[in-house]
Amino acid sequence: MPRSLSFAMILTLFAAFSAAAQSQDRGAPAPPAETKKPKKVWTNENLSGANGAVSVVGDPKNNPKPASSKPANAQYVASVRKQVDKLQGEIADIERQLLDLKNFSEGEPSTSASGVKLNKSYEREPIEVQMRALQDKKKDLVSKIDALLDEARKKGIESSELR
């Protein structure tokens, strides 16, 4: 019985406090809402009635100037093309090595012409580690090519000129 009595008292107090809080909220006058005049949107039909200067999107005065069409430095283009070709050759070599390692791990014959590599030594690293290292090297070379092409693009050279 005492629990239900204390519970009833708590509910009564809670109801009293919430009623008092609501009565205080109702007694205070609400601040007047500021009414802002909506902005006028002009269309082609009512543009003639506009007073003052009208801002137009796409104003020719604000357009950026086109990039100068001066010819790219042929020596720089040749240098970049030579660097990109060299890096792509290295990527092709890495892809061949990856294919050889994959074939070896699957028990298939080597893709090299004679199958004998006289200048190669025995590797103690597992094939998976060697393949991972080659893939990392390939990613590095691809990022170098991307950096070269980005730099050339910043200097105004189109990618079609580098092919």
SEFI-956659 format. One line per field, with one value per residue: residue number from 1; x, y, z of N, C-alpha, C in turn. Coordinates in steps of 0.05 Angstrom, whole numbers, plus 5000, padded with zeros to 4 digits. Each point is the difference from the previous one (the first is absolute). Layout:
nudo c(NUM,...)
nu c(X,...)
nv c(Y,...)
nw c(Z,...)
cau c(X,...)
cav c(Y,...)
caw c(Z,...)
cu c(X,...)
cv c(Y,...)
cw c(Z,...)
***
This chain:
nudo c(1,2,3,4,5,6,7,8,9,10,11,12,13,14,15,16,17,18,19,20,21,22,23,24,25,26,27,28,29,30,31,32,33,34,35,36,37,38,39,40,41,42,43,44,45,46,47,48,49,50,51,52,53,54,55,56,57,58,59,60,61,62,63,64,65,66,67,68,69,70,71,72,73,74,75,76,77,78,79,80,81,82,83,84,85,86,87,88,89,90,91,92,93,94,95,96,97,98,99,100,101,102,103,104,105,106,107,108,109,110,111,112,113,114,115,116,117,118,119,120,121,122,123,124,125,126,127,128,129,130,131,132,133,134,135,136,137,138,139,140,141,142,143,144,145,146,147,148,149,150,151,152,153,154,155,156,157,158,159,160,161,162,163)
nu c(5016,5022,5006,4976,5001,5025,4992,4978,5015,5017,4979,4990,5024,5005,4975,5005,5025,4990,4979,5017,5015,4978,4992,5025,5000,4976,5010,5022,5000,4991,5026,4994,4990,5025,4986,5014,5005,4985,5022,5002,4988,5018,4981,5002,4977,5010,5020,4982,4986,5023,5005,5017,5025,5001,5004,5016,4991,5027,5004,5003,4995,4984,4998,5011,5023,4997,5009,5024,4998,5020,5017,4997,5017,5009,5020,4983,4985,5022,5009,4976,4997,5025,4995,4977,5013,5020,4983,4988,5025,5006,4977,5006,5025,4990,4983,5022,5014,4978,4998,5027,4999,4979,5012,5022,4984,4989,5027,4995,5007,5024,4994,5023,5015,5022,4989,5024,5004,5020,4989,4983,4996,5005,4974,5005,4991,4978,4987,4983,5021,5012,4976,4998,5026,4996,4979,5014,5020,4981,4988,5025,5005,4977,5006,5024,4988,4982,5021,5014,4978,4997,5026,4999,4978,5013,5018,4976,5012,4987,4984,4985,5012,4994,4982)
nv c(4976,5002,4979,4991,5006,4991,4980,5000,5004,4982,4985,5004,4997,4979,4992,5006,4989,4979,5000,5003,4982,4986,5006,4996,4979,4996,5006,4992,5025,4989,5001,5024,4984,5002,5017,4984,5020,4982,4988,5019,4981,5009,5000,4987,4991,5000,4994,5008,4990,4988,5010,5015,4994,4984,4982,4993,4975,4997,5021,5009,5021,4981,4994,4977,5011,4993,4976,5012,5002,5007,4994,4975,5001,4997,5013,5015,5003,5002,5017,5011,5000,5008,5017,5007,5001,5012,5016,5004,5002,5015,5012,5000,5007,5017,5007,4999,5014,5015,5000,5003,5017,5010,4998,5010,5018,5001,4999,5023,4996,5009,5025,4999,5010,5001,5014,5007,5008,5005,5023,4982,5008,4982,5002,5010,5022,4997,4985,4996,4999,4984,4986,5000,4994,4982,4992,5002,4988,4983,4999,4998,4982,4988,5004,4991,4982,4996,5001,4985,4985,5000,4997,4982,4989,5003,4990,4990,4977,4995,4981,5010,5021,4986,4994)
nw c(5000,5016,4985,5000,5027,5003,4985,5014,5021,4990,4992,5023,5012,4985,5004,5025,4999,4986,5017,5021,4989,4995,5024,5007,4984,5009,5023,4990,4992,4978,4994,4989,4982,4993,4986,4985,4985,4987,4991,4983,4986,4984,4982,4977,5010,5025,4985,4982,5020,4997,5024,4989,5008,4979,5019,4979,5004,5000,5015,4975,5016,5012,4974,5008,4997,4975,5005,5002,4974,5016,4981,5007,5020,4976,5010,5014,4979,4985,5019,5002,4974,5000,5020,4988,4976,5013,5013,4977,4991,5021,4995,4974,5007,5017,4981,4984,5018,5003,4973,4998,5020,4987,4976,5011,5012,4976,4998,4987,4975,4999,5000,5013,4981,5014,5019,4990,5024,4985,4998,5004,5025,5018,5001,5024,4989,5013,4982,5020,5015,4983,4997,5027,5001,4981,5012,5022,4988,4991,5024,5009,4981,5005,5025,4993,4985,5019,5016,4983,4996,5026,5004,4980,5012,5023,4984,4997,5006,4977,5010,4980,5010,5021,4982)
cau c(4984,5016,5012,4980,4996,5022,4998,4978,5010,5019,4985,4986,5019,5008,4978,4998,5022,4997,4978,5011,5018,4983,4986,5019,5005,4976,4998,5019,4991,5019,5011,4988,5017,5007,4991,5019,4988,5013,5015,4986,5013,4992,4999,5002,4975,4997,5026,4999,4991,5021,5014,5029,5016,4992,5023,4993,5019,5014,5007,5025,5023,5010,5010,5029,5013,5009,5029,5014,5004,5027,5009,5015,5029,5004,5021,4988,4981,5016,5011,4979,4993,5022,4998,4976,5005,5018,4985,4981,5016,5005,4975,4996,5019,4989,4977,5011,5010,4977,4989,5018,4997,4974,5002,5018,4985,4980,5013,5001,5026,5006,4993,5024,5006,5015,4993,5024,5009,5027,5007,4982,5009,4979,4986,4991,4974,4977,4990,4979,5015,5012,4979,4990,5020,4998,4975,5005,5018,4984,4983,5017,5006,4975,4996,5020,4989,4978,5011,5011,4979,4987,5018,4999,4974,5001,5016,4984,5004,4978,5010,5003,5027,5020,4998)
cav c(5024,5024,5005,5012,5027,5017,5002,5019,5026,5008,5007,5025,5022,5003,5014,5028,5015,5004,5019,5026,5008,5007,5025,5021,5003,5013,5028,5018,5005,4991,5022,5001,4988,5020,4991,5010,5003,4981,5012,4999,4985,5012,4982,5015,5014,5025,5012,5028,5016,5001,5025,4998,4980,4972,4982,4977,4978,4995,5026,4996,5014,4984,4974,4997,5000,4973,4995,5007,4976,4999,4972,4989,4997,4974,4986,4991,4978,4977,4990,4987,4976,4980,4990,4983,4975,4984,4989,4979,4977,4987,4987,4976,4981,4991,4982,4974,4986,4991,4977,4978,4991,4987,4974,4983,4991,4981,4976,5001,5008,5028,5014,5010,4985,4975,4989,5000,5027,4997,5022,4999,4984,4987,5018,4987,5010,4986,5012,5021,5024,5011,5012,5025,5021,5009,5015,5026,5015,5008,5023,5023,5010,5012,5026,5018,5007,5018,5025,5013,5009,5023,5023,5009,5013,5026,5018,5005,4980,4981,4973,4990,5008,4982,4973)
caw c(5000,5000,4973,4983,5009,4991,4971,4995,5007,4979,4977,5006,4999,4972,4986,5010,4988,4971,4996,5006,4978,4977,5005,4997,4971,4988,5010,4987,4973,4980,4985,4973,4979,4980,4973,4980,4974,4983,4978,4975,4979,4974,4977,4975,4995,5016,5002,4991,5023,5021,5003,5006,4985,5003,4998,4983,5002,4975,4989,4986,5013,5022,4990,5000,4974,4992,5002,4975,4984,4990,4997,5023,4995,4988,5015,5025,4992,4994,5025,5016,4985,5004,5028,5002,4986,5016,5023,4990,4994,5026,5009,4983,5011,5026,4994,4991,5024,5015,4986,5005,5028,5003,4986,5016,5024,4991,4989,4971,4991,4999,4974,4987,4975,5004,5026,5017,5005,5010,5018,5024,5022,5015,5018,5024,5007,4988,4975,5006,5009,4975,4984,5013,4996,4972,4998,5012,4982,4977,5009,5002,4973,4990,5013,4987,4973,5005,5008,4976,4983,5013,4997,4972,4996,5013,4982,4976,4980,4999,5002,4973,4990,5013,4989)
cu c(5017,5012,4980,4994,5022,5000,4978,5010,5019,4986,4985,5019,5009,4978,4998,5022,4996,4977,5010,5018,4984,4986,5020,5005,4977,4998,5018,4991,5023,5011,4988,5020,5005,4992,5019,4986,5014,5014,4984,5017,4990,5002,5002,4975,4999,5027,5000,4991,5021,5013,5030,5013,4991,5025,4990,5020,5012,5007,5027,5024,5013,5011,5031,5011,5009,5030,5013,5007,5028,5010,5017,5029,5005,5021,4989,4981,5016,5012,4980,4992,5021,4999,4976,5005,5019,4986,4980,5015,5007,4975,4996,5019,4989,4976,5009,5011,4978,4988,5017,4997,4973,5000,5016,4985,4979,5012,5001,5028,5003,4992,5024,5008,5014,4993,5024,5008,5027,5008,4983,5012,4976,4988,4990,4972,4978,4990,4980,5014,5012,4979,4989,5020,4999,4974,5003,5017,4984,4982,5016,5006,4975,4995,5020,4990,4978,5011,5012,4978,4985,5017,4999,4973,5000,5016,4986,5004,4978,5012,5003,5028,5021,4999,5014)
cv c(5025,5005,5014,5028,5018,5004,5020,5028,5011,5009,5027,5024,5005,5015,5029,5017,5005,5020,5029,5010,5008,5026,5024,5005,5015,5029,5019,5005,4991,5024,5000,4990,5022,4989,5013,5001,4980,5013,4995,4985,5011,4979,5016,5017,5027,5014,5029,5018,5002,5027,4995,4979,4972,4982,4976,4979,4995,5026,4997,5014,4982,4973,4999,5000,4972,4998,5006,4975,5001,4971,4992,4997,4972,4984,4988,4976,4975,4987,4985,4974,4978,4988,4982,4973,4982,4987,4978,4975,4985,4986,4974,4978,4988,4981,4973,4984,4990,4975,4976,4989,4986,4973,4980,4989,4980,4975,5000,5009,5031,5012,5011,4982,4973,4986,5001,5030,4999,5021,5001,4982,4988,5020,4984,5010,4983,5015,5022,5026,5013,5014,5026,5023,5010,5017,5028,5017,5009,5024,5025,5012,5013,5027,5020,5009,5020,5028,5015,5011,5024,5025,5011,5014,5028,5020,5004,4979,4980,4971,4988,5007,4981,4972,4997)
cw c(5000,4972,4982,5008,4991,4970,4993,5006,4979,4975,5004,4998,4971,4985,5008,4988,4971,4994,5005,4977,4975,5004,4997,4970,4988,5008,4985,4971,4980,4985,4972,4980,4979,4972,4981,4974,4981,4977,4974,4980,4974,4979,4975,4995,5015,5004,4993,5023,5022,5001,5006,4983,5006,4996,4984,5003,4973,4986,4986,5013,5021,4990,5002,4972,4992,5001,4974,4985,4988,4998,5024,4992,4990,5015,5025,4994,4994,5025,5016,4986,5004,5028,5003,4987,5016,5024,4991,4992,5026,5011,4985,5011,5026,4995,4990,5024,5017,4988,5004,5028,5004,4987,5017,5025,4993,4987,4970,4991,4998,4973,4986,4977,5005,5026,5019,5003,5014,5020,5025,5021,5014,5020,5024,5008,4988,4976,5006,5007,4975,4983,5012,4996,4971,4996,5012,4982,4975,5007,5002,4972,4987,5012,4989,4973,5004,5008,4976,4982,5013,4997,4972,4995,5012,4983,4973,4978,5002,5000,4972,4988,5011,4989,4974)
***
